Amino acid sequence: MNWNKAKNYLIIALAILNIFLVISIFNHNNNVSIDNIYFSKKSMADFQTMLDRKNVKITTQIPTDVYNTGTVNVEYQTINAYAYPLLFEEYDGKINVNSLKKLVINNSDILIEDTVNAENFANRFISRYLSDYTYELRNYTKENGIITFFYNPIYDGFAYEESELRFVFSPEGMKIVMIVMRPLDVSATSTNVITSVEAILKAFPSMKENTVISKIDFIYYFDTVLAEDLYKVKNARAFPCWRLITSDNELFYVPALEN
């Protein structure tokens, strides 16, 4: 990594962010609505100039929503034959459940080599066994003959990242991993979270040159060092977050609540 370049990009990003903050404070003190201040013509022009310096492109629509929210208490659903009778009946002998929270299905008889058939299989699976939930495709990868599709459940219009539904198709067969995280209640304290533009500014110094941002989502995310053990806890707290996905499937998670 060229540390001089990285330092310059960080300085530029912070400078532009400071300009946005000054404009925001000025307008607030003059009783002007600040809902869309980060999306004004001048602000977006400065924002584009910053992106151009690193040749960062955005191929998706930049969300202009300004959310007022807080953290969400969540619980991990118990996965058993009572909750999913048809799934356990039809995949009998191929299912393992860890701590009653993490379901793993292995089926060496299902061999799929192309992404279209892989996505069709995943959608049929969701429709047949998980019709009580709304799932949204996060992204998919294809590397070394292994195709992986990632889905998030949607509650009240928002994706919950650590509620995992993953389909893996390889020459050895198919594997499904599922952890179901359900929201209980939103914290009593709510605040305006940072905008998508601010999130991109915060992530910008960590981006490589020629990065292409292909997806921008406001989600709830449980951030922990021991992410692989999430399913072992009874309940947890999810935080609002901006998720940026690049064309080469790099993910950036930017906390939406100001420190």
N, C-alpha and C positions, 0 to 999 in steps of 0.2 A: 504493500500500500504506500502511495506517495503522501507522506504526512503533511507536507507543505500544502498540497492541493486540498487535502481533507480539512486542514485548518482554515484555509481560505473559504471553502464551501460553508463551513460552520459559521464563520464570521458573517458571510453574506446572508445566510438563513436567519441568524439572530438579528441582524440589522433590519431585515425586512419585517420580521416578526415584531420588533420594537416599533417600527413605523405603524404597523397595524394597531398596536396597542395604544400608541399616542393618539391616532385618529379616533379610536374607539372611546378613549377617555374624553377627548375634546367634544365629540358628538353627544356623549352621555351628559356632560356638564351643561350642554346647550339644549337639553331636553329633546334631542333628535333620536328617533328610533335607531337602535344599533343592531337590529335583528340580522341585517344583511351587510354589515359594514365590510366584512372580509370578502364580499363578492361584488363590491363596487367596481366600476370600470377601471379606475386608477389602481386599486389594490390588485385586481386580476392582471393588469398589465405588468405591474412590478413582479407579481408572482410568476408570470410567464417568462420574464427576463431572467429570473433566478433559475428556472427549469432549463432554459436554453443554455446557460453557462455549463451545464453538465450533460446537455442533450438528453434530459429526462422527458419522456413523452407520456401523456395520459390519454388512453384510447377509450375511456369510459366517461360517462357523465359525472361531473363533480357534484356530490350531494350538497344542497344548499340549506338543508334542514338545520335548525338550531334546537337542540333537545334540552329539556329541563328534566333531570332525573337524578337518581342516586344509585346505590348498590342494590342488589337483589339477593335475597336469601333463597337458596336452592337446595333441593334434596335429590338424592340418587335413588331412582326407583328400583324396587326389588324385581328381579327378572326370574320368573319361574313358569311352570306349566299352567298355573292358574291364571297368570296375567296374559300369557301367549299360548293358548291351548292348541291352535292350529299349527303354529310354528314348531312347537315341541313334538306334536304328533307326526308331522311330515318330515322333520329332520331328526327323528329319533335315532340315537346312536352316533350322531355327528355333532352334538351340542355339548359344550362344557361351559359352566357358569362359575366364575370366581367370586367368592364372597357375596354371592347372590346379587351382584351388581354388574359384572362384566361378562357378557355373553360372547363366546367364540364358536363359530361353526367352521368346520373343515370338511370339504367334500372333494375328493380327488377325481370324482367322476365328471365334474363340470369343468370342461376345458374351453376357454374362450380366448381368442388371440387378437381380436380387433376391438377398438374403443366403442364402435357403434353397438355391437352385440353386448358388450360389457355394460354399457349404460342402459340398454333395453332390459337386460337381466335385472339390474339394480332397481329400475323403476317398477318392474313387475313384482319384485320381492317386496318393495315398500307398499305397493298397492294391495298385495295379498295379505301380508302379515302385520303391517304397521299402519293400517288405514285410519287409525284413531289419531294419528299425528300428521302434521304437515312438515315435510322434509324438503330442504332446498340444497341443490348441488353447490358445494363450495368451490371445488376445482378437481381436476384429475391429473394424474401423471402417467407417463409411459416410459419406462427405463429398463433396458436390458431384458426385454420381453415380459416385463411385469407391469400390468395395468392396475392402477389404484384410483378408485373413486371415493371422494370424501363428501359426506352430507352432514348438514346441521338441521336440527329441528327448529321450527319457527313458532315462537309464542308471542302473541300480541304484536306481530309484525317484526320481531327481532330474532336473529339467530343466536343460539347459545353454543359457543365454540367447543366446550369440553363435553358436550353431550354428543358423543362420537357415534357415527355410523360409517363404517369403512368397508369397502368391497375390494378385495385383492384377487386378481386373476393372474395365474402364472402357469408355466408348463407342468407344475405339480398339482394343479387344480385350483379350487376357489376357497377363499377364506373370508369370513365376515366377522367383524368386531363391532359390538354395540354396547354403549353405555348410555343410559337414559337419565338426563338431568332435567328436573322440572322446577320451575320457579314457584316459590311460596308467596313472598310478599316483597314489595319495594320498600326501602328504608324511608322513614318519615321525613328525613332531611333530603331535599332536592335542590339542585343548582343547575345553572346553565353550563353545559359542557362545552369543550372546545369544538370549533368547526372542523370540517374536513380539510379545509385549507391549512389551518393551524397544525393539524395532524401530519399533513404532508411536509410542512416546514420542519416539524420536529424529526421526522424520519429521514429527511433529505440528506443530512450529512453522512448517514450510513448507507446510502444508495450508491451503487456503482454508476459510472458513466454509461450512457446509452440505455439506462433502465427504462422499461415500458410498464407503466402502471395500468393494468387491465381491469381491475375491480377495486371498488372502494365501498366498504360496508360499515355501518354502525352496528355493533354486536355487543353481547355480554360475554365476558371472558374470565375464566378462573386462572390466575397466574400463580404458579407454584413451581418450586424446584423439583418437587417429587410428582410431576404430572402423571407418571405411570401408575401412581398409587391413589389417584383421585377417587377411583371407584370404591376404595376401602373406607372412605369416610361416610357418615350418615347424612350430613348436610354441610353446606359450605356457603360462601358469599361470592357472587359473581360481580364483576365491575364493568361499567360501560367502557367501551373501547372502540377505536377506529381500526379496522383491519384493511391493510393495503396488500393486494396480491399482484405480482408482476407477471409478465408474459412467460418468464422462465420458472414460474411457481415459487418464487421467493415470497415469504410472508413477513409483513411488518405489523406489529401490534403496538398501537400508541394509546396509552391510557387517556380517556376522555375527560376525567375529572382533574381539575387543576390541583396541584399540590399545595 
